[in-house]
């Protein structure tokens, strides 16, 4: 991985988050967030490609991952890690790129950017790679597997809300899109997914695209869930989606 041009440890409510920036000058910025169990180094091929095109890249290790502190690795922590990287380097990102859980984190960050500055957020491109369609989808699969009682299910949702500081439903894709609509800024979304993804079923991609106004769906035949991040052809598609061509 190429050496970063700047590195910072940023305090957040979830612990200190390790953030990096690559690329010089005043080129457009892509902000990247990895998935569950990942780290910023997974973006190395995309960073090389973007910097080679004159872009800058900011990324972080999400709380509880890699060089970051914290034991809270829930969705709000991923979102806040992404925003910490953006704010640490005082950049206005042209693209937010997320893999797996990081894909949901980009959607969760979108309304906050829209509410900060709608005129800027309208120009932002979101790129979601191998992500679930909505936060309730993996939760529902867990429920179907373990069959909690109604009381247990209500208690689980209450604990999510208490731990996250926000209602579980506030992170649903439709609710996030609705907030962007209300703010007058819905960033364009490209949904990238491998047909042979064995961790997040490819059906999630089509459903996600249907939930976000104007989303574009781009499927590849192979690459699985993680290996595709190292595939040059796939990285080229990520770069095209992030840069707009």
C-alpha positions as CSV (number, residue, x, y, z in Angstrom):
1,X,0.0,0.0,0.0
2,X,1.3,3.4,-0.9
3,X,2.4,5.6,2.1
4,X,-0.3,8.1,3.2
5,X,0.3,11.8,2.7
6,X,-1.3,12.5,6.0
7,X,-2.4,10.4,9.0
8,X,-4.3,11.4,12.1
9,X,-5.9,9.8,15.1
10,X,-9.3,11.4,15.5
11,X,-11.3,11.3,18.8
12,X,-14.9,10.1,18.4
13,X,-17.7,9.0,20.7
14,X,-16.6,5.4,19.8
15,X,-12.9,5.8,20.5
16,X,-10.0,7.3,18.6
17,X,-10.3,6.6,14.8
18,X,-7.2,6.1,12.6
19,X,-7.7,8.3,9.5
20,X,-5.5,8.7,6.4
21,X,-5.3,10.9,3.3
22,X,-3.6,10.0,0.0
23,X,-3.0,12.4,-2.9
24,X,-1.9,16.0,-3.1
25,X,-3.2,19.2,-4.4
26,X,-6.9,20.2,-4.6
27,X,-8.3,17.4,-6.7
28,X,-11.7,15.9,-5.9
29,X,-12.0,13.6,-2.9
30,X,-13.3,10.0,-2.5
31,X,-14.0,9.0,1.1
32,X,-13.9,5.2,1.6
33,X,-15.1,3.0,4.4
34,X,-14.4,-0.8,4.6
35,X,-16.8,-3.5,5.8
36,X,-17.2,-5.6,8.9
37,X,-13.8,-7.2,9.9
38,X,-12.0,-5.1,7.2
39,X,-9.6,-2.2,7.3
40,X,-8.6,0.8,5.2
41,X,-5.7,-1.2,3.5
42,X,-8.3,-3.1,1.5
43,X,-8.7,0.0,-0.6
44,X,-5.1,0.0,-1.8
45,X,-5.9,-0.8,-5.4
46,X,-8.7,1.8,-5.6
47,X,-6.5,4.4,-3.9
48,X,-3.7,3.8,-6.5
49,X,-6.2,4.1,-9.3
50,X,-7.9,7.2,-7.9
51,X,-4.7,9.1,-7.0
52,X,-3.4,8.2,-10.5
53,X,-6.3,10.1,-11.9
54,X,-5.6,13.2,-9.8
55,X,-8.0,12.4,-7.0
56,X,-7.4,12.5,-3.3
57,X,-8.7,9.7,-1.0
58,X,-9.5,9.7,2.7
59,X,-10.2,6.6,4.6
60,X,-10.3,5.2,8.1
61,X,-10.2,2.0,10.1
62,X,-13.7,1.9,11.6
63,X,-14.0,1.9,15.4
64,X,-13.0,-1.5,16.7
65,X,-11.0,-2.3,13.6
66,X,-7.4,-2.1,12.5
67,X,-5.5,0.8,14.1
68,X,-8.6,2.4,15.6
69,X,-9.7,2.1,19.2
70,X,-13.1,1.1,20.5
71,X,-15.2,-2.0,20.9
72,X,-18.3,-0.5,19.3
73,X,-18.4,-1.6,15.7
74,X,-22.1,-1.1,15.0
75,X,-23.5,0.8,12.0
76,X,-23.5,4.2,13.7
77,X,-19.8,3.7,14.6
78,X,-19.0,3.0,10.9
79,X,-20.9,6.1,9.8
80,X,-19.2,8.2,12.4
81,X,-15.8,6.8,11.4
82,X,-16.4,7.8,7.8
83,X,-17.5,11.3,8.8
84,X,-14.4,11.6,11.1
85,X,-12.1,10.9,8.1
86,X,-14.0,13.6,6.1
87,X,-13.9,16.1,8.9
88,X,-10.3,15.4,10.0
89,X,-9.0,16.6,6.6
90,X,-11.6,19.3,6.1
91,X,-12.6,18.0,2.7
92,X,-15.8,18.1,0.8
93,X,-16.0,14.6,-0.8
94,X,-17.1,14.2,-4.3
95,X,-17.8,10.5,-3.6
96,X,-18.4,8.2,-0.7
97,X,-17.4,4.5,-1.3
98,X,-18.3,1.7,1.1
99,X,-17.9,-2.0,1.1
100,X,-20.4,-4.4,2.8
101,X,-21.4,-2.8,6.1
102,X,-19.4,0.3,4.9
103,X,-21.9,0.5,2.0
104,X,-24.7,1.0,4.6
105,X,-22.5,3.5,6.3
106,X,-22.3,5.6,3.2
107,X,-26.1,5.7,3.0
108,X,-26.3,6.6,6.7
109,X,-23.8,9.5,6.2
110,X,-25.6,10.8,3.1
111,X,-28.5,12.6,5.0
112,X,-26.1,14.2,7.4
113,X,-24.1,15.6,4.5
114,X,-27.3,16.8,2.9
115,X,-28.5,18.5,6.0
116,X,-25.1,20.2,6.4
117,X,-24.9,21.5,2.8
118,X,-27.6,20.5,0.3
119,X,-26.0,22.1,-2.7
120,X,-22.8,20.1,-2.1
121,X,-24.6,16.8,-1.3
122,X,-26.5,17.0,-4.6
123,X,-23.2,16.5,-6.4
124,X,-21.9,13.6,-4.3
125,X,-21.8,10.1,-5.8
126,X,-22.4,7.1,-3.5
127,X,-20.9,3.7,-4.3
128,X,-22.1,0.7,-2.4
129,X,-20.2,-2.5,-2.9
130,X,-21.6,-5.9,-1.7
131,X,-23.9,-4.3,0.9
132,X,-27.2,-5.5,2.3
133,X,-30.2,-3.6,1.0
134,X,-31.2,-2.3,4.4
135,X,-30.2,-2.7,8.0
136,X,-33.1,-4.9,8.8
137,X,-32.2,-7.5,6.3
138,X,-29.3,-9.2,8.2
139,X,-31.3,-8.7,11.4
140,X,-34.3,-10.5,9.9
141,X,-32.0,-13.4,8.9
142,X,-30.7,-13.6,12.4
143,X,-34.3,-13.6,13.8
144,X,-35.4,-16.3,11.4
145,X,-32.4,-18.5,12.4
146,X,-32.8,-18.0,16.2
147,X,-36.6,-17.5,16.5
148,X,-36.8,-15.1,19.5
149,X,-40.2,-14.5,21.2
150,X,-42.0,-11.3,20.5
151,X,-40.9,-10.0,23.9
152,X,-37.2,-10.9,23.2
153,X,-37.4,-9.3,19.8
154,X,-38.8,-6.1,21.3
155,X,-36.0,-6.1,23.9
156,X,-33.4,-6.6,21.2
157,X,-34.7,-3.5,19.2
158,X,-34.8,-1.5,22.4
159,X,-31.2,-2.4,23.2
160,X,-30.2,-1.4,19.7
161,X,-31.8,2.0,20.1
162,X,-30.2,2.5,23.5
163,X,-26.8,1.5,22.3
164,X,-27.0,3.4,19.0
165,X,-28.6,6.5,20.5
166,X,-31.0,6.5,17.6
167,X,-34.0,4.3,16.7
168,X,-33.1,1.2,14.7
169,X,-35.6,2.2,12.1
170,X,-33.8,5.5,11.5
171,X,-31.1,3.6,9.8
172,X,-33.4,1.9,7.3
173,X,-32.5,2.7,3.7
174,X,-36.0,4.1,3.0
175,X,-35.7,6.4,6.0
176,X,-32.2,7.6,5.0
177,X,-33.4,8.3,1.5
178,X,-36.4,10.2,2.8
179,X,-34.2,12.4,4.9
180,X,-32.2,13.2,1.8
181,X,-35.3,14.1,-0.1
182,X,-36.5,16.3,2.7
183,X,-33.1,18.1,2.7
184,X,-33.5,18.6,-1.0
185,X,-30.3,16.6,-1.9
186,X,-30.4,12.9,-2.9
187,X,-26.8,11.8,-3.9
188,X,-26.6,9.5,-6.9
189,X,-26.0,5.9,-5.9
190,X,-24.3,3.1,-7.8
191,X,-24.8,-0.4,-6.4
192,X,-22.0,-2.8,-7.3
193,X,-22.3,-6.5,-6.4
194,X,-20.9,-9.8,-7.5
195,X,-23.4,-12.5,-8.5
196,X,-21.3,-15.1,-6.7
197,X,-21.2,-13.2,-3.4
198,X,-21.4,-15.9,-0.7
199,X,-21.9,-13.5,2.3
200,X,-24.4,-11.0,1.0
201,X,-26.8,-12.5,-1.5
202,X,-26.9,-10.8,-4.9
203,X,-30.7,-10.3,-4.5
204,X,-29.8,-7.6,-1.9
205,X,-28.3,-5.4,-4.7
206,X,-31.5,-5.2,-6.7
207,X,-33.6,-4.5,-3.7
208,X,-31.2,-1.8,-2.5
209,X,-31.3,-0.1,-5.9
210,X,-35.1,-0.1,-5.7
211,X,-35.0,1.7,-2.4
212,X,-32.8,4.6,-3.4
213,X,-34.2,7.2,-5.8
214,X,-32.5,7.0,-9.2
215,X,-30.0,4.3,-8.1
216,X,-27.9,2.5,-10.8
217,X,-27.3,-1.3,-10.5
218,X,-24.0,-2.8,-11.7
219,X,-23.5,-6.6,-11.3
220,X,-20.4,-8.6,-12.0
221,X,-20.4,-12.3,-12.5
222,X,-17.6,-13.2,-10.1
223,X,-15.4,-11.8,-7.3
224,X,-17.2,-13.1,-4.2
225,X,-17.6,-10.7,-1.3
226,X,-14.0,-9.5,-0.6
227,X,-11.7,-10.7,-3.4
228,X,-13.3,-8.4,-5.9
229,X,-11.7,-5.4,-4.2
230,X,-8.4,-6.6,-5.6
231,X,-9.6,-7.4,-9.1
232,X,-8.3,-4.7,-11.5
233,X,-11.4,-4.9,-13.7
234,X,-13.7,-4.5,-10.8
235,X,-11.6,-1.7,-9.3
236,X,-12.0,0.1,-12.6
237,X,-15.7,-0.1,-12.2
238,X,-15.5,1.3,-8.7
239,X,-13.4,4.2,-9.9
240,X,-15.7,4.9,-12.8
241,X,-18.7,5.0,-10.4
242,X,-16.9,7.2,-8.0
243,X,-15.6,9.7,-10.6
244,X,-18.6,9.7,-12.9
245,X,-16.8,8.1,-15.8
